[in-house]
Structure formats: structure tokens, C-alpha cells
Amino acid sequence: MLHEVGLSDYEASVIGERYLMLGTRGSYGIERLHVTADESWRTLAITVTFCPPSEPPVRMLLGNDGCIDVPPEATAKATSIAAGRIVFSGIDDGVCRISLDVPYYVRDHSETNGKESEGITPSVIDQIIAQTKSHSDAAKSAAISAENSALKAEEMRDGAEKAAETYPEIRSGTWWIYDPVQGEYVDTGVPSTGTEPVLEEATNEDIDNIFRELGLQKRRF
């Protein structure tokens, strides 16, 4: 479930809900926060710290899309006596802005068979490394895609040049042209116009006239 949270100056508030309910004790991998920050937070690297009641806090890096998964530690225990707390920190060179707390609640339930799984949230350093690697992988993928596109463009250019140097042909009554993509002639289906020339046998008179025009004496056999 996605919960909306707004950041404005030092204020942090839940949007569209009376209070922040993060499911039931022991449940995880379901609840998410989407954080919308105003201009006072835009240039800051934002971390989110979940403070379960009577348990060590868990600090996480906010994603570039403004979303963050609620860590398993935040919902490991029900908030029967006291609410949990979420606090946002924004850091830049010479600047540290810390928000007021946002309380959250986790419902209790009857015991289930066996013990609930307990996930472990990676450290902020690990999260930064993972995020950096993701950006690096995306950059490498884009570079490979650009290289492949360049090779394809080169192939198409060579094919186009060959096509420009290749004349259309008449085959079986239709025009055939060279396709640079397929690397061969293809049938356009367009009928060829006109008829093929017919050679007629020349008569002796025709031959005499040709020799006379050339000023030559016809050789007699």
C-alpha cells in the first residue's frame, strides 16, 4: 500500500489519511511511502529514519522517484503502547534540515504458526552503492544501445549506397528492385510497361543499302 507524505520546511505530514497505519505486526514488503518535498528540500539528499518503539532506528535513503519501502524492522512489533516515529533528514554541503516526527502505527494480531520472517534492511552506504550501480548499469545499457544503433545506421548507409548503384530489373513481367535490408532483389509487383524488342532478319537489299551508306563495296560470296 502506498502512503503519501509531504515535506514543507520543517513540517512532515501524512496526506489523505487521518494517521499512518503500516499494516500488521511482522508483515513487510507491502507498505511504501511516497514523499513529495517542497523547494526547501529539492537540493538536499534525503534520508528517512524509522524509529520503532523501544527498538534501534533504521535509516534509509529516499529513492530518486520519491518512494521508499517500509523496512521490516519498522513493523516487527505492534505499536500497542507507543507509536513509532518517522523523521526525514536533508543534507547538502553546509546544510542539514531535519523534519518533525511523523507518528505511525502497526496493528497487533493473534500468533501464527511458526515465527515470522525477519528481514534485514541494508545500511545507507549499501543503499547508496546499490543506487549508484543501478545508474551505472543504466548508463552502460544506453551506451551499448547507442553503439548498436550506430552500427545499424552504418549497415543501412552501405545498403542504401549499393541500392543506389543497382538498377531495377524486369523479371517475369514485373519490376524488381534491390532491397538493401534483405540484400537481394525483391518483386515490387508493378507490371513492366512496353514490350521487348523483336529482332527481324535483314534482307539482302537492307544489307546493300547499309554498305552503300558506308561507302563500301559489298563483298560477294
Beta strands, then each sheet from edge to edge (+ up, - down):
strand 1: 2-8
strand 2: 11-15
strand 3: 20-24
strand 4: 32-37
strand 5: 45-51
strand 6: 58-61
strand 7: 67-69
strand 8: 84-92
strand 9: 95-98
strand 10: 102-107
strand 11: 169-171
strand 12: 174-179
strand 13: 184-191
sheet 1: 2+ 1- 4- 7+
sheet 2: 3+ 10+ 8- 5+ 6-
sheet 3: 3+ 10+ 8- 9+
sheet 4: 11+ 12- 13+
end
